[in-house]
């Protein structure tokens, strides 16, 4: 296989899977619960700083991902209890409330770590030969880890009793309550899962990016672009949106520059909002 083609395919797989991991949390919260979570990027930022805290303690970034689970779980539970559960079916109010929360989280992190950038060392250094091409080992680790994570998630969602209750709640919350499903508790658990997935994504991505209090904004925008293109409430929609957005961005960034890639993604999103506002694949 041609070396340039190999690198392009690996870059596409890496960018697409990383974007899917980042969007997953927002897809759970926005697609399943109808909550416009503007603090999604800040939850990812909290996870990245968990990796920073682990490194400062002399531990691997993987310990940072483990730390992000309880930290973001507690934060998600508190956010749902204090804000979200009072604002269901009020999307504009949830947008304002979570936007205010995002500002608060950024300022709290600035108080602890300042506004400067933090660097995190990857647990896997050096490159690995793939079809005769040296590719960063940590990127390959992330590709494999994300594939396994999504495979487990799909099996859990379609095979477990909790997944069945979630599907029932999404399909008809009133009927789900009537048959004895505690939809409030289930919604809280779903919101916590969305926040935890964002935190774990941030911790795993910390070695590949510059960690800073304002890092979440770009991820939030890209996540909304994916949901606009792919549709809400569907893993298939998430996959389709991720493929189109990451492919468009990679193509234009390769041919021109990174700014052209962002502009192309924005243009694609506008076209979908105009011609297909529900996205390619939507449960609605």
N, C-alpha and C positions, 0 to 999 in steps of 0.2 A: 504494500500500500504506500502511496506517495506520502512523504513526510508532512508536507503542508496540509494535505487532506486529513491525515491522522490528527494533527494538532487542532485543526478546525473542528473536527467531530468531537474530540475530547473537550474542547472549550465549550461547544454547544451543550454537551451533556452536563458539564460542570455548571455552567451558568443557568441552564434550565432547571436542574435539580435543586440548586441552591435557591433559586427564585421560588420554586414550588414549596420548599421547606419554609421560606419566609412567609409566603402567602397562606400557608395552611392555617395558621392561627387566626388570621383575619377572615378566612373563608368559613371557619367554624363559627365564629362570633357573628359575622355579618350575614353569611348565607343561611345558617341554621336558626339563629336567634333574632335576626333582623336588627341587630344593634350596630350602629355606625361607630366603631371604636377608633377614634382619632388618636388614641394613646398606644396603638399597636406598635409603632416605631419605637416608642419609649420603653415598652416592655422588652423589645428586642435589645435595646440599649442597656437595660438593666442586666440582661443575660450576659452581654459582652463585658460589663464591669464585674460580673461574677467571675469571669475568666481572668480578669485583671487581678481581682482579690486572691484567686487561687495561685496565680503566678507570684504575687507578692509574698505569699506564704510558702513559696518554694515547691508548689505542686503543679501538675500538668494541667493543660487546658481542659482535659477530659473531666478532671475534678471540678473545674468551673462549670461545665455542663451539668454535672451532678448537683452542684450547689444551686444552680439556677432553678431546679425543679421545686425544692421547698420554698425558696425565696419568691419565685413568681407564682407558685401555688397559693401562698398566703396572701400575696398582693392581689391576685385575681379574686380570691374569696372576699377580701375586704372591699375591693372595688365593686363587686357584684352586690354585696350586702348594703353598702353605703349609697351607691349611685344607681347601678343598672336595674336592680329589681323594682325600683320606684318609677322607672321611665320606660317600661315596655310599651310598645305601640306608639311611642313618641320619638320618632327618629331624629327630628331636629334637636330635641332636648338632649338626647344621648350624644349627638354630635358635639353640642356645646359643652356638656359636662365632661366628656372624655378629652376634649381639646384643652379645657382648663386643667384636667388631671395631667395631661402630657407636659404642660408648662411647669406644673408643680414638681413632677418627677425630674425634669431637666435641671431645675434650680437646686433640688436636693442633691443631685449627683455633683453639680458644680461646687456646692459647699464642701463636699468630701474630697473630690479629686481635682477641682479646678476646671478651667476651660481648655486646657492643653490636651494634646493627643497622647494616648497611651498605646504602647506596642506590646503585643503578646507573641511569644515564641511558639511556633507549631510543635506538637509532640512528635511529628514525623518530619524529619529534615531530609534534604537532598531529593534527587529525582529517581524515578523508576522507569526502566525501559519498556515501552509499549510499541510493538511492531517496529522496533529499531529507533524509536523517538524517546528522548528523555523528557518525562513529564513530572511536575512536582508531586512528590509522594503524598503530601497532605491533601491535595486536591483529589487524588485517586481514592484516598481513604474516605473523604466526604462523599464522593460519588457512590461508593459501595454502601456506606452507612445510611445514606438517604434512601437508596433503593430498598434496603432491608426494612427500614422504618416504615416506608409507605406500603410495602407488602404486608407487614404485620398489621398496620392500621386498616387496610382494606379487609383482611380476614376478620379482624375484631369487629368492624362495623357491620359486616354482613353475617357473621356467624354467632356473635355473642348475644346474650339476653339484653345487655345494656344497649347494644347497638339497635336491637329491635325496638326497645322503648324510645330511643332517640328518634328513630324513623317514624314511630307512631306520634310522638310529640310534634315533630316537624310537619307531618301530614295533616293532623287535626288535633290541636292542643285541647280543645273542649272535650272531644271524645276520649282522648287519652286520660284526662282527669276523671271522666265518668267511669272508666274501667279500673280505676285505682292507681294510676301512675302519678307519682309525686312530681309534677312538671316543674315546680319551683326548684326543688332540689336537683332535678336533672338539668335544668337550665343553668344553675350555679356550677354544676360539675362540668358542663360543656364550656361555659365561659372560662373556668379555671384551666381546662385543657387547652383552650385557645391561647391563653396568656402563657402557660408553661411551654407550649410549642414555640412561641415567639422567643421566650427567654433562652431555651435550649439552642434555637437557631442562632441567636446572638452570640452565645458562648462558643459555639462551634465555628462561627465565622470570624471571631475576634482575631485569630492569627493572620487572616487574609485581608483585613481592613485596618484603617486607623480608628481606634476607639476614641470617641469624643461624645460629650453630652448631646450634640445636635445630629448625631449620625443617623437617627431613626427616620428623618424626614424623607430621604431618598427611598428607603425601603417601603415606607408607607405609600408613597406615590406609585411606585412600581406595583405594589400589591393591589391597589385599586385599579390600575390599568389591566392587570390580569383578570380581575373579577369582572370588569366591564366587558372585556373581550370574550372570556370563557363562559360567564354566567355564574349565578349564585346557587349554592346548595348542592353541588354535584362535584364529586371527585373527577369525573370525566371532563366537566367544564374547567376545573382547575388545571387539569393536564393540557387541555386544548389551549386555554389562555396562556399558560406558561410557555408552551411551545411557540406560539405565534409571537408573543412579546419578546422572549429571549432570542428567538431566531431573527426577528426584525432588528433588534438592537445590535446583535452580533454582526449581522450582514452590513448594516450601514456604518457601524463603527470600524469594521475591517476595510470597507471601501473608501470611507471618508475619515471621520473622526468620531470621538465619543459624543460630542454635542449633536452631531447629525443622527447618531443612534437614538438619543433621547427625543429629538424632534420627530423622528420617524415613528417611534412608539406612541408619542402624543397624537400624531396624525391618524394612526391606525385606530386609537381609542376613540377619537372624535368621529371617525367614520362609523364605528360600531354603535356609538351612542345615537347617531343619526339614523342609520339604516336598520340596525338590529339591537335595540336598547336592552333586550333581555339576554344578550350574549349568544354564543353559539349553542351552548347546552345549559338549560336552566330547568330547575324543578317547577318553576312557576308557569 
